[in-house]
Amino acid sequence: MIVYAPAKVNLCLRVLGKRPDGYHNIETVFERIALSDKIVLRSLKNDKIKLFCNHPDVPLDKDSLIYRTIDLFKKRKQVTGGIEVKIFKRIPIASGLGGGSSDAASILMGLNKLWKPFLSLPVLLEFGKKLGADVPFFLKDCSFAAARGRGDEIMPLGWKIRFWHLLISPSVKLLSKDIYDAYKMSLRTPKGQSNLVRDCFVGLRPPRNDGSSELTNDLERGVLGKAPLVVKFKNALKNIGLTHSLVSGSGPSIFSLFARRKEAIGAKELLIERFPLAREKGCQIFIVPTL
C-alpha cells in the first residue's frame, strides 16, 4: 500500500500559556498543503517491524515516533503479523511543517486499512493525541482546521479558498521546546479575547498578490531570535516586494501567500536572483497550493 503524508502550515498561532503537563495551550489555524512524503507499507508474515527512510536524519529506533506509532497500533489491535515501512521524505525535517506527525497519521490510517477490523476515527484520534500534538489534524480530512489545547483539539473549517505558497525552508535546525522557552522568556503583550479564526479569515481575504496579510505567529519572535538566517530571508522577501511572510509553527520554514501560481513562481525567481543564500545547499524552496 502507498500512502502520502502532506505537510501543513500554521496560518495563525497564538500561545495562551503553559499547561501543568509542561506543554503550552495554543490556538492555531492549520492549512494542509500539497507537499508530501511518500510511504510504502508492506505486510510481513513474521512479527517484525522493519523501517527504512531515504533521509539519514529520520530516527527509526524503538523510541522514534514512527516505531511507537506502529507498536501502539499493533498492540491495540493485537496483530500478530509484521510490517515493513519505507518513507521517502520530501517534507524538510524539523521545519515547522509537521512532516513527522503527518507520517505518523498516514501510517495509522494505512495500517487501519491493512489490518482489519477497522478502528473508528475517534479511536485513531486518541492514538494521535498520545503520539503528538499535530497528529490529530492530519487524521482529519480537511484543508483548514482550527485547533486548541496543545493543538490536538481539532475543528475542521469549511473554507472554500485556495492559495499558492512560496515556501522556504532554510538550513537551520530548531527544537520546538527551545522556541517555546524563548517565547516564555520574552516580553509578551497580553492578548484580548478576539476570535482567532475570524481574525485569520479576515487576514486571508482577499489574498494579496504581494504576499501581504495580517497573519501572526506568537512563536515567530523566538525563531528570529535564535535563527539569524531566518531573519535574513524575511528581509530578503521584504526587499523583493513581499511585505509580509510568516514563520510556520516553531519554524524555521517561512511562507508567503498568493492568489495565483504565476505570482508565487515570479517571487521565487526574483528571490533566487537577488538573494545568494537562496541558492546555497540545504535551502529548499517550494511552490505549493492548498491541498
Sequence and secondary structure as in RCSB ss.txt:
>XXXX:A:sequence
MIVYAPAKVNLCLRVLGKRPDGYHNIETVFERIALSDKIVLRSLKNDKIKLFCNHPDVPLDKDSLIYRTIDLFKK
RKQVTGGIEVKIFKRIPIASGLGGGSSDAASILMGLNKLWKPFLSLPVLLEFGKKLGADVPFFLKDCSFAAARGR
GDEIMPLGWKIRFWHLLISPSVKLLSKDIYDAYKMSLRTPKGQSNLVRDCFVGLRPPRNDGSSELTNDLERGVLG
KAPLVVKFKNALKNIGLTHSLVSGSGPSIFSLFARRKEAIGAKELLIERFPLAREKGCQIFIVPTL
>XXXX:A:secstr
 EEEEEEEEEEEEEEEEE TTS EEEEEEEEEEEEEEEEEEEEESSS EEEEESSTTS  STTSHHHHHHHHHHH
HHT  SEEEEEEE  S TTSSS HHHHHHHHHHHHHHHHSSS   HHHHHHHHHHH TTHHHHHS  SEEEEETT
TTEEEEE      EEEEEE S    HHHHHHHHHHS      S  HHHHHHHHHSS  TT      BTTHHHHHH
H HHHHHHHHHHHHTT    EE TTSS EEEEESSHHHHHHHHHHHHHH GGGGSTT EEEEEEB 
